[in-house]
Amino acid sequence: MAQKWTNYKAHQKLVNPSNKRKLDIIVVGTGLAGASAAASFGEMGFNVKVFTIQDSPRRAHSIAAQGGINAAKNYPNDGDSVYRLFYDTVKGGDYRAREANVYRLAEVSNSIIDQCVAQGVPFAREYGGLLDNRSFGGAQVSRTFYAKGQTGQQLLLGAYQALMRQVELKTVKLYTRNELVNIVMVDGKARGIISRDLVTGKTQRHFGHAVVLATGGYGNTFFLSTNAMGSNGSAALQAYKKGAMFANPCFAQIHPTCIPVHGEFQSKLTLMSESLRNDGRIWVPKKKEDAEAIRAGKLKPTQIAEEDRDYYLERRYPAFGNLVPRDVASRAAKERCDAGYGVGNTGLAVYLDFKESIERLGEDTIRARYGNLFQMYEKIVDDNPYDTPMMIYPAIHYTMGGIWVDYELQTSVPGLFCAGEANFSDHGANRLGASALMQGLADGYFVLPYTIQNYLADDIRTPRMSGDEKEFVEAEKESQDRLNKLLSIKGQRSVDSIHKELGLIMWDFVGMARNKEGLQNAIEKIRAVKKEFWSNVRIPGSNDGMNIELEKANRLADFIEIGELMALDALNREESCGGHFREEHQTEEGEALRHDDQYAYVSCWEYKGDNQEPELHKEELKYEEIQLVQRNYK
Amino acid sequence: MEKTLNLTLKVWKQNGPREKGRFETYKVSNISVDSSFLEMMDILNEQLINEGKEPVAFDHDCREGICGMCSLYINGRPHGPDDDVTTCQLHMRKFKDGETIIIEPWRSAGFPVIKDLIVDRTAFDKIIAAGGYVSVNTGGVPDANALPIPKPDADEAMDAASCIGCGACVAACKNGSAMLFVSAKVSQLALLPQGRVEAARRAKNMVARMDELGFGNCTNTGACEVECPKGISLSNISRLNREFLTAKIKD
């Protein structure tokens, strides 16, 4: 295992510099994975075309990651190593990730930190001038590098600047406010995309010897999530429809520390970084009457005496305490709230309290560590977290599932690669904090630049296509037909109203706790939403020029199908693991109960046509390095 | 009882860069004070769609103040009447019942209007492309701890690097200058040993590109610093001027 990546690199095929100039690569998405891949391909000498739906590559949602990025540097000398990062990631993912991919991720993690520092990423430092680390959930070492509460922003700006340098050098051509609407297949291989210019409404055909999708996750299926408003699963779904398998769609991460829902008009949920759990303690009142009084506004949290507080994570998981993995922390919060101990006016919130840390370290230290997060909280909730505990509740945050890829990050469609959150590969059934940034940059800087060459080496004699070939023309027509069909519905309901309906179904039945009956119910309801959408959506305006409602409708059409796929997958997986919790499968203490004898596999769903059940393929997960055991954070 | 507001909105509508724009007046009612400004705009758009009209186009994405996508000139201030926030973090509790709110796009020669409240900010990308980076390729770099950096320098670089590229500084400036944006990037990289190597070239190239793209000159009014949602300091402009002059003297 430890040698696999070294051996791969030693024996893979390469492309010589003069041939690189003849090869075109399309990269869709400019988050950490997309921007780092596109910049690296450009530096290597390939011709790159890169697409983003935003007005600038710098706005991709990677930018919102707050807490940090993991690496096995072991700078704090606390016993970390590549093996331990590998082990923690596999365990954190509840033994549903592919060992070899995770090992490689841990192995290249250190190079990412070196690269980012060389780019001028201003990581936090100690007074001695060396890099500082902090702890994140699911680990007993401090291996998280950070830049205030804006680590994602700084890493993305590093990758974005590297990308803009290549744009200036003309190795990369940048298409902003451009969305992938179709993937072009020629002789069974991905050979290009159809993009839609979101300003003019015009579609365009683009050829590439290979296509890389780095388009992020599909958490917005739930309408309310911590994702950006524009984050969507459409590129992944288009890939699925062209034959790329969709893996583990039901593995979605519910993040435990988000600002609770406050009203019907709510458009998104705001995450409060997991790093807060380093110094914040999570609790609810011990007595139900106290919880009731708080909900009625008769009591303040600061009035609850120490002995009347239930620090339930510290109580249930003494070894990891407030730093248990996200899935565990989320379920524990739900358990307390369902039992009637929740706070806030809805009863769907728990406290995250900094009182003890402020007493121990002083307000200035806490301000230096989390100042921007506290400010963000105060602006939204109008409450000062230095004086009164924050209220938090779980929300949909990240999707571990995604397009199936092999060790080379190639999908089941030759020539189509998938990186970052969009693929399924490294996090199993639950992602650990500070590992998404690591994976995005690992894929883009240190994996794809090798593996894509191994594919392109056989393509040096394939001439560029003009885009006038029949496959391109047909793909473009297919996309235009779909847009016109959407515009022709002229129904009664706005896109958002239907999306909210879908989101509620997802949250109620395909959310934190799932069961057979609920999932069957959800599938029927989602199919009804699909029917409603295709017969009753109202999109004002036309396809000439900017039409934001049309963009949203086009994405919602895909979210509906992803929602159904998530429910189908959750129904199939008759076990609990990581973020997937089936109520029928739990231990006596309410912990997730896996069934390794039956479900130690990746569910790979193959598209079989509109309104047809997809076909399930199973990739067996063989563990050579790590022994499968029940996760224990006690 | 939850507090709600009834409001009159005067919103800039414009079909394209070359079209003539105009203000449209809309009414919204029962807006919760706990909703965000953009949620209020969502409610307006839902209302317009239900009336069979075209919604108002505005830029937004992360809705947590970090992507820099949202803009809006609200009652004469970029990102509206609250301090240190972007429009997406602005909440309706900052407004009064019965108030009239005027909503305009960024107005600057460097940022042409695309539609309604959406402007084209690709000029910022072009300025970064001119030199807003350290010229290193992927791989072949030294260990991250090989070069110690004094904590105050690293912290100051981080403060400068907090810029989200929203363009409020340009919108706030009577000259339409992009100096705060440019100086934040120049400062971040000039403060770090990794970026020091190319500091002179970077300052010259980025300033030249800024001038080419039609941004105005800086006359030190300080409006940019006041309106910057991330509190980027004017001292960055002084540093840029120093970097720029030193580079020019060496030429």
Chai-1 contact restraints between the chains, C-beta under 6 A:
chainA,res_idxA,chainB,res_idxB,connection_type,confidence,min_distance_angstrom,max_distance_angstrom,comment,restraint_id
A,S40,B,T138,contact,1.0,0.0,6.0,A-B,restraint_1
A,E43,B,N137,contact,1.0,0.0,6.0,A-B,restraint_2
A,D55,B,R121,contact,1.0,0.0,6.0,A-B,restraint_3
A,S56,B,D125,contact,1.0,0.0,6.0,A-B,restraint_4
A,R58,B,G165,contact,1.0,0.0,6.0,A-B,restraint_5
A,R59,B,D61,contact,1.0,0.0,6.0,A-B,restraint_6
A,R59,B,C67,contact,1.0,0.0,6.0,A-B,restraint_7
A,R59,B,M69,contact,1.0,0.0,6.0,A-B,restraint_8
A,I63,B,I66,contact,1.0,0.0,6.0,A-B,restraint_9
A,I63,B,C67,contact,1.0,0.0,6.0,A-B,restraint_10
A,A64,B,C62,contact,1.0,0.0,6.0,A-B,restraint_11
A,A64,B,E64,contact,1.0,0.0,6.0,A-B,restraint_12
A,A64,B,I66,contact,1.0,0.0,6.0,A-B,restraint_13
A,I113,B,A144,contact,1.0,0.0,6.0,A-B,restraint_14
A,D114,B,V141,contact,1.0,0.0,6.0,A-B,restraint_15
A,D114,B,D143,contact,1.0,0.0,6.0,A-B,restraint_16
A,D114,B,A144,contact,1.0,0.0,6.0,A-B,restraint_17
A,Q115,B,V141,contact,1.0,0.0,6.0,A-B,restraint_18
A,V117,B,A144,contact,1.0,0.0,6.0,A-B,restraint_19
A,A118,B,V136,contact,1.0,0.0,6.0,A-B,restraint_20
A,A118,B,V141,contact,1.0,0.0,6.0,A-B,restraint_21
A,A118,B,Q194,contact,1.0,0.0,6.0,A-B,restraint_22
A,Q119,B,V134,contact,1.0,0.0,6.0,A-B,restraint_23
A,G120,B,V134,contact,1.0,0.0,6.0,A-B,restraint_24
A,G120,B,L189,contact,1.0,0.0,6.0,A-B,restraint_25
A,G120,B,L192,contact,1.0,0.0,6.0,A-B,restraint_26
A,G120,B,Q194,contact,1.0,0.0,6.0,A-B,restraint_27
A,G120,B,G195,contact,1.0,0.0,6.0,A-B,restraint_28
A,P122,B,A154,contact,1.0,0.0,6.0,A-B,restraint_29
A,P122,B,A157,contact,1.0,0.0,6.0,A-B,restraint_30
A,P122,B,M158,contact,1.0,0.0,6.0,A-B,restraint_31
A,P122,B,A161,contact,1.0,0.0,6.0,A-B,restraint_32
A,R125,B,I149,contact,1.0,0.0,6.0,A-B,restraint_33
A,R125,B,K151,contact,1.0,0.0,6.0,A-B,restraint_34
A,R125,B,A154,contact,1.0,0.0,6.0,A-B,restraint_35
A,Y127,B,K151,contact,1.0,0.0,6.0,A-B,restraint_36
A,G129,B,P148,contact,1.0,0.0,6.0,A-B,restraint_37
A,G129,B,I149,contact,1.0,0.0,6.0,A-B,restraint_38
A,G129,B,P150,contact,1.0,0.0,6.0,A-B,restraint_39
A,L130,B,N145,contact,1.0,0.0,6.0,A-B,restraint_40
A,L130,B,P148,contact,1.0,0.0,6.0,A-B,restraint_41
A,L131,B,A144,contact,1.0,0.0,6.0,A-B,restraint_42
A,L131,B,N145,contact,1.0,0.0,6.0,A-B,restraint_43
A,A147,B,M158,contact,1.0,0.0,6.0,A-B,restraint_44
A,Q153,B,I66,contact,1.0,0.0,6.0,A-B,restraint_45
A,Q161,B,G132,contact,1.0,0.0,6.0,A-B,restraint_46
A,Q161,B,Y133,contact,1.0,0.0,6.0,A-B,restraint_47
A,M164,B,I128,contact,1.0,0.0,6.0,A-B,restraint_48
A,M164,B,A129,contact,1.0,0.0,6.0,A-B,restraint_49
A,R165,B,Y133,contact,1.0,0.0,6.0,A-B,restraint_50
A,V167,B,A129,contact,1.0,0.0,6.0,A-B,restraint_51
A,E168,B,A129,contact,1.0,0.0,6.0,A-B,restraint_52
A,V199,B,I114,contact,1.0,0.0,6.0,A-B,restraint_53
A,A228,B,D61,contact,1.0,0.0,6.0,A-B,restraint_54
A,A228,B,C62,contact,1.0,0.0,6.0,A-B,restraint_55
A,M229,B,D61,contact,1.0,0.0,6.0,A-B,restraint_56
A,G230,B,D61,contact,1.0,0.0,6.0,A-B,restraint_57
A,H262,B,D34,contact,1.0,0.0,6.0,A-B,restraint_58
A,G263,B,S32,contact,1.0,0.0,6.0,A-B,restraint_59
A,F265,B,S35,contact,1.0,0.0,6.0,A-B,restraint_60
A,F265,B,E39,contact,1.0,0.0,6.0,A-B,restraint_61
A,F265,B,I43,contact,1.0,0.0,6.0,A-B,restraint_62
A,S267,B,E39,contact,1.0,0.0,6.0,A-B,restraint_63
A,S267,B,D42,contact,1.0,0.0,6.0,A-B,restraint_64
A,K268,B,R63,contact,1.0,0.0,6.0,A-B,restraint_65
A,T270,B,E64,contact,1.0,0.0,6.0,A-B,restraint_66
A,K379,B,V85,contact,1.0,0.0,6.0,A-B,restraint_67
A,K379,B,Q89,contact,1.0,0.0,6.0,A-B,restraint_68
A,Y445,B,T138,contact,1.0,0.0,6.0,A-B,restraint_69
A,S494,B,E46,contact,1.0,0.0,6.0,A-B,restraint_70
A,S494,B,I49,contact,1.0,0.0,6.0,A-B,restraint_71
A,P540,B,E54,contact,1.0,0.0,6.0,A-B,restraint_72
A,G541,B,E54,contact,1.0,0.0,6.0,A-B,restraint_73
A,M546,B,K115,contact,1.0,0.0,6.0,A-B,restraint_74
A,I548,B,A57,contact,1.0,0.0,6.0,A-B,restraint_75
